[in-house]
């Protein structure tokens, strides 16, 4: 978990967080409830908000 926290520290704490999924057609999903189970931290999906801009796929190395 420390690696995720360290990555997020690079950004303004006031920014919204979204999950990008499906590299061939990146979708934008809101972060939902965060929980602990089976010795892991789970980030829940709060639903699709639309499609991510092309720049997102490029920045993630998906294109």
Chimera marker file (.cmm) of the C-alpha trace (Angstrom):
<marker_set name="trace">
<marker id="1" x="0.000" y="0.000" z="0.000" r="1" g="1" b="0" radius="0.5"/>
<marker id="2" x="2.938" y="2.321" z="0.650" r="1" g="1" b="0" radius="0.5"/>
<marker id="3" x="3.709" y="2.367" z="-3.087" r="1" g="1" b="0" radius="0.5"/>
<marker id="4" x="0.210" y="3.637" z="-3.938" r="1" g="1" b="0" radius="0.5"/>
<marker id="5" x="0.365" y="6.297" z="-1.218" r="1" g="1" b="0" radius="0.5"/>
<marker id="6" x="3.770" y="7.437" z="-2.462" r="1" g="1" b="0" radius="0.5"/>
<marker id="7" x="2.508" y="7.687" z="-6.055" r="1" g="1" b="0" radius="0.5"/>
<marker id="8" x="-0.526" y="9.743" z="-4.986" r="1" g="1" b="0" radius="0.5"/>
<marker id="9" x="1.650" y="12.194" z="-3.029" r="1" g="1" b="0" radius="0.5"/>
<marker id="10" x="2.962" y="13.555" z="-6.347" r="1" g="1" b="0" radius="0.5"/>
<marker id="11" x="-0.406" y="15.191" z="-6.993" r="1" g="1" b="0" radius="0.5"/>
<marker id="12" x="-2.447" y="17.990" z="-5.441" r="1" g="1" b="0" radius="0.5"/>
<marker id="13" x="-4.496" y="16.512" z="-2.586" r="1" g="1" b="0" radius="0.5"/>
<marker id="14" x="-7.582" y="18.414" z="-3.820" r="1" g="1" b="0" radius="0.5"/>
<marker id="15" x="-7.658" y="16.585" z="-7.185" r="1" g="1" b="0" radius="0.5"/>
<marker id="16" x="-10.366" y="14.003" z="-7.874" r="1" g="1" b="0" radius="0.5"/>
<marker id="17" x="-9.246" y="10.384" z="-8.251" r="1" g="1" b="0" radius="0.5"/>
<marker id="18" x="-10.527" y="8.132" z="-11.036" r="1" g="1" b="0" radius="0.5"/>
<marker id="19" x="-9.718" y="4.573" z="-12.079" r="1" g="1" b="0" radius="0.5"/>
<marker id="20" x="-8.921" y="3.939" z="-15.743" r="1" g="1" b="0" radius="0.5"/>
<marker id="21" x="-9.798" y="0.460" z="-16.979" r="1" g="1" b="0" radius="0.5"/>
<marker id="22" x="-9.887" y="-1.355" z="-20.334" r="1" g="1" b="0" radius="0.5"/>
<marker id="23" x="-6.767" y="-0.278" z="-22.245" r="1" g="1" b="0" radius="0.5"/>
<marker id="24" x="-8.392" y="-0.644" z="-25.687" r="1" g="1" b="0" radius="0.5"/>
<marker id="25" x="-11.207" y="1.782" z="-24.818" r="1" g="1" b="0" radius="0.5"/>
<marker id="26" x="-10.282" y="3.469" z="-21.516" r="1" g="1" b="0" radius="0.5"/>
<marker id="27" x="-13.253" y="4.026" z="-19.253" r="1" g="1" b="0" radius="0.5"/>
<marker id="28" x="-13.310" y="6.427" z="-16.326" r="1" g="1" b="0" radius="0.5"/>
<marker id="29" x="-14.629" y="5.012" z="-13.038" r="1" g="1" b="0" radius="0.5"/>
<marker id="30" x="-15.064" y="6.793" z="-9.711" r="1" g="1" b="0" radius="0.5"/>
<marker id="31" x="-13.356" y="5.411" z="-6.621" r="1" g="1" b="0" radius="0.5"/>
<marker id="32" x="-15.831" y="3.900" z="-4.185" r="1" g="1" b="0" radius="0.5"/>
<marker id="33" x="-15.561" y="2.453" z="-0.718" r="1" g="1" b="0" radius="0.5"/>
<marker id="34" x="-12.151" y="1.264" z="0.455" r="1" g="1" b="0" radius="0.5"/>
<marker id="35" x="-12.115" y="-1.854" z="2.627" r="1" g="1" b="0" radius="0.5"/>
<marker id="36" x="-9.774" y="-4.459" z="4.100" r="1" g="1" b="0" radius="0.5"/>
<marker id="37" x="-10.315" y="-8.187" z="3.601" r="1" g="1" b="0" radius="0.5"/>
<marker id="38" x="-8.091" y="-11.244" z="3.250" r="1" g="1" b="0" radius="0.5"/>
<marker id="39" x="-5.043" y="-9.218" z="4.312" r="1" g="1" b="0" radius="0.5"/>
<marker id="40" x="-5.439" y="-6.771" z="1.404" r="1" g="1" b="0" radius="0.5"/>
<marker id="41" x="-6.891" y="-3.318" z="0.835" r="1" g="1" b="0" radius="0.5"/>
<marker id="42" x="-9.658" y="-3.253" z="-1.760" r="1" g="1" b="0" radius="0.5"/>
<marker id="43" x="-10.779" y="-0.178" z="-3.704" r="1" g="1" b="0" radius="0.5"/>
<marker id="44" x="-14.420" y="-0.403" z="-4.711" r="1" g="1" b="0" radius="0.5"/>
<marker id="45" x="-15.809" y="0.879" z="-7.987" r="1" g="1" b="0" radius="0.5"/>
<marker id="46" x="-18.369" y="3.676" z="-7.634" r="1" g="1" b="0" radius="0.5"/>
<marker id="47" x="-19.523" y="3.450" z="-11.243" r="1" g="1" b="0" radius="0.5"/>
<marker id="48" x="-18.503" y="4.516" z="-14.713" r="1" g="1" b="0" radius="0.5"/>
<marker id="49" x="-18.375" y="8.262" z="-15.298" r="1" g="1" b="0" radius="0.5"/>
<marker id="50" x="-17.596" y="8.170" z="-19.012" r="1" g="1" b="0" radius="0.5"/>
<marker id="51" x="-14.597" y="7.482" z="-21.189" r="1" g="1" b="0" radius="0.5"/>
<marker id="52" x="-11.114" y="8.647" z="-20.325" r="1" g="1" b="0" radius="0.5"/>
<marker id="53" x="-9.423" y="11.132" z="-22.681" r="1" g="1" b="0" radius="0.5"/>
<marker id="54" x="-6.821" y="9.746" z="-25.116" r="1" g="1" b="0" radius="0.5"/>
<marker id="55" x="-4.103" y="11.384" z="-23.031" r="1" g="1" b="0" radius="0.5"/>
<marker id="56" x="-4.899" y="9.016" z="-20.138" r="1" g="1" b="0" radius="0.5"/>
<marker id="57" x="-4.144" y="5.936" z="-22.227" r="1" g="1" b="0" radius="0.5"/>
<marker id="58" x="-0.951" y="7.571" z="-23.475" r="1" g="1" b="0" radius="0.5"/>
<marker id="59" x="0.216" y="8.495" z="-19.946" r="1" g="1" b="0" radius="0.5"/>
<marker id="60" x="-0.524" y="4.938" z="-18.751" r="1" g="1" b="0" radius="0.5"/>
<marker id="61" x="1.429" y="3.455" z="-21.652" r="1" g="1" b="0" radius="0.5"/>
<marker id="62" x="-1.644" y="1.817" z="-23.190" r="1" g="1" b="0" radius="0.5"/>
<marker id="63" x="-1.268" y="3.233" z="-26.680" r="1" g="1" b="0" radius="0.5"/>
<link id1="1" id2="2" r="1" g="1" b="0" radius="0.2"/>
<link id1="2" id2="3" r="1" g="1" b="0" radius="0.2"/>
<link id1="3" id2="4" r="1" g="1" b="0" radius="0.2"/>
<link id1="4" id2="5" r="1" g="1" b="0" radius="0.2"/>
<link id1="5" id2="6" r="1" g="1" b="0" radius="0.2"/>
<link id1="6" id2="7" r="1" g="1" b="0" radius="0.2"/>
<link id1="7" id2="8" r="1" g="1" b="0" radius="0.2"/>
<link id1="8" id2="9" r="1" g="1" b="0" radius="0.2"/>
<link id1="9" id2="10" r="1" g="1" b="0" radius="0.2"/>
<link id1="10" id2="11" r="1" g="1" b="0" radius="0.2"/>
<link id1="11" id2="12" r="1" g="1" b="0" radius="0.2"/>
<link id1="12" id2="13" r="1" g="1" b="0" radius="0.2"/>
<link id1="13" id2="14" r="1" g="1" b="0" radius="0.2"/>
<link id1="14" id2="15" r="1" g="1" b="0" radius="0.2"/>
<link id1="15" id2="16" r="1" g="1" b="0" radius="0.2"/>
<link id1="16" id2="17" r="1" g="1" b="0" radius="0.2"/>
<link id1="17" id2="18" r="1" g="1" b="0" radius="0.2"/>
<link id1="18" id2="19" r="1" g="1" b="0" radius="0.2"/>
<link id1="19" id2="20" r="1" g="1" b="0" radius="0.2"/>
<link id1="20" id2="21" r="1" g="1" b="0" radius="0.2"/>
<link id1="21" id2="22" r="1" g="1" b="0" radius="0.2"/>
<link id1="22" id2="23" r="1" g="1" b="0" radius="0.2"/>
<link id1="23" id2="24" r="1" g="1" b="0" radius="0.2"/>
<link id1="24" id2="25" r="1" g="1" b="0" radius="0.2"/>
<link id1="25" id2="26" r="1" g="1" b="0" radius="0.2"/>
<link id1="26" id2="27" r="1" g="1" b="0" radius="0.2"/>
<link id1="27" id2="28" r="1" g="1" b="0" radius="0.2"/>
<link id1="28" id2="29" r="1" g="1" b="0" radius="0.2"/>
<link id1="29" id2="30" r="1" g="1" b="0" radius="0.2"/>
<link id1="30" id2="31" r="1" g="1" b="0" radius="0.2"/>
<link id1="31" id2="32" r="1" g="1" b="0" radius="0.2"/>
<link id1="32" id2="33" r="1" g="1" b="0" radius="0.2"/>
<link id1="33" id2="34" r="1" g="1" b="0" radius="0.2"/>
<link id1="34" id2="35" r="1" g="1" b="0" radius="0.2"/>
<link id1="35" id2="36" r="1" g="1" b="0" radius="0.2"/>
<link id1="36" id2="37" r="1" g="1" b="0" radius="0.2"/>
<link id1="37" id2="38" r="1" g="1" b="0" radius="0.2"/>
<link id1="38" id2="39" r="1" g="1" b="0" radius="0.2"/>
<link id1="39" id2="40" r="1" g="1" b="0" radius="0.2"/>
<link id1="40" id2="41" r="1" g="1" b="0" radius="0.2"/>
<link id1="41" id2="42" r="1" g="1" b="0" radius="0.2"/>
<link id1="42" id2="43" r="1" g="1" b="0" radius="0.2"/>
<link id1="43" id2="44" r="1" g="1" b="0" radius="0.2"/>
<link id1="44" id2="45" r="1" g="1" b="0" radius="0.2"/>
<link id1="45" id2="46" r="1" g="1" b="0" radius="0.2"/>
<link id1="46" id2="47" r="1" g="1" b="0" radius="0.2"/>
<link id1="47" id2="48" r="1" g="1" b="0" radius="0.2"/>
<link id1="48" id2="49" r="1" g="1" b="0" radius="0.2"/>
<link id1="49" id2="50" r="1" g="1" b="0" radius="0.2"/>
<link id1="50" id2="51" r="1" g="1" b="0" radius="0.2"/>
<link id1="51" id2="52" r="1" g="1" b="0" radius="0.2"/>
<link id1="52" id2="53" r="1" g="1" b="0" radius="0.2"/>
<link id1="53" id2="54" r="1" g="1" b="0" radius="0.2"/>
<link id1="54" id2="55" r="1" g="1" b="0" radius="0.2"/>
<link id1="55" id2="56" r="1" g="1" b="0" radius="0.2"/>
<link id1="56" id2="57" r="1" g="1" b="0" radius="0.2"/>
<link id1="57" id2="58" r="1" g="1" b="0" radius="0.2"/>
<link id1="58" id2="59" r="1" g="1" b="0" radius="0.2"/>
<link id1="59" id2="60" r="1" g="1" b="0" radius="0.2"/>
<link id1="60" id2="61" r="1" g="1" b="0" radius="0.2"/>
<link id1="61" id2="62" r="1" g="1" b="0" radius="0.2"/>
<link id1="62" id2="63" r="1" g="1" b="0" radius="0.2"/>
</marker_set>
